[in-house]
Amino acid sequence: MKRKDTSEHTQQSSNQNKNNKKTSLVINEPFELEAYFRLILGVDEQATKEEIKHAYRQKVMKYHPDKSVEENAKEKYEEIIEAYKYLK
């Protein structure tokens, strides 16, 4: 009787499961929340208050609901405001 090698099949199944998994953002406050808000504003962790303010002003103008034609501009605008309030 010939034995079938299942390790290759198992590895393929495992790879398929990894590709099909949906990733979700889990935020453990406060450190990862700060990183998330910095990502929204596009600044790094060494950014000064002036750099944060500059990034905030650029993004808030770009996504202002009255100026932007993007569908989700209002949501992005509100996220930017929340991020700036947290980081300032």
C-alpha positions as CSV (number, residue, x, y, z in Angstrom):
1,M,0.0,0.0,0.0
2,K,1.4,3.4,-1.0
3,R,1.3,6.1,1.6
4,K,0.1,9.5,0.4
5,D,2.1,12.6,1.5
6,T,-0.3,15.0,3.1
7,S,2.1,17.6,4.3
8,E,2.0,19.4,0.9
9,H,-1.8,19.4,0.9
10,T,-1.9,20.7,4.5
11,Q,0.6,23.5,3.7
12,Q,-1.6,24.5,0.7
13,S,-4.7,24.6,2.9
14,S,-2.9,26.6,5.5
15,N,-1.8,29.1,2.9
16,Q,-5.3,29.4,1.5
17,N,-6.7,30.1,5.0
18,K,-4.1,32.8,5.6
19,N,-5.1,34.5,2.3
20,N,-8.8,34.3,3.1
21,K,-8.6,35.7,6.6
22,K,-9.9,39.2,7.0
23,T,-7.6,41.4,9.1
24,S,-9.1,43.7,11.6
25,L,-7.5,46.6,13.4
26,V,-7.4,46.0,17.2
27,I,-6.3,49.0,19.1
28,N,-4.8,48.6,22.6
29,E,-4.9,52.1,24.1
30,P,-3.0,54.3,24.5
31,F,0.1,53.6,22.5
32,E,-1.4,52.0,19.4
33,L,-4.1,54.6,19.3
34,E,-1.5,57.3,19.1
35,A,0.2,55.4,16.3
36,Y,-3.1,55.1,14.5
37,F,-3.8,58.8,14.8
38,R,-0.2,59.6,13.5
39,L,-0.9,57.4,10.5
40,I,-4.1,59.3,9.8
41,L,-2.2,62.6,9.8
42,G,0.8,61.1,8.0
43,V,3.4,62.1,10.6
44,D,6.0,60.0,12.3
45,E,6.5,59.5,16.1
46,Q,9.2,62.2,16.2
47,A,7.0,64.9,14.7
48,T,7.0,68.2,16.4
49,K,3.8,70.0,17.4
50,E,4.3,72.3,14.5
51,E,4.6,69.4,12.0
52,I,1.5,67.8,13.4
53,K,-0.4,71.1,13.1
54,H,0.9,71.6,9.5
55,A,-0.2,68.0,8.5
56,Y,-3.6,68.6,10.2
57,R,-4.2,71.8,8.2
58,Q,-3.2,70.2,4.9
59,K,-5.4,67.1,5.5
60,V,-8.4,69.1,6.9
61,M,-8.4,71.3,3.8
62,K,-8.1,68.3,1.4
63,Y,-11.0,66.4,3.0
64,H,-13.3,69.3,4.0
65,P,-16.8,68.2,3.0
66,D,-17.5,71.4,1.2
67,K,-14.4,71.2,-0.9
68,S,-13.7,67.5,-1.5
69,V,-15.5,65.4,-4.1
70,E,-14.6,62.1,-2.5
71,E,-17.5,60.0,-1.2
72,N,-16.1,59.5,2.3
73,A,-14.7,63.0,2.7
74,K,-16.8,63.7,5.8
75,E,-15.7,60.6,7.6
76,K,-12.0,61.3,6.8
77,Y,-12.5,64.9,7.9
78,E,-13.9,63.8,11.2
79,E,-11.1,61.3,11.7
80,I,-8.5,64.0,11.0
81,I,-10.1,66.3,13.6
82,E,-10.2,63.5,16.2
83,A,-6.6,62.6,15.5
84,Y,-5.4,66.2,15.8
85,K,-7.3,66.7,19.1
86,Y,-5.6,63.6,20.5
87,L,-2.1,64.5,19.3
88,K,-2.0,68.2,20.0
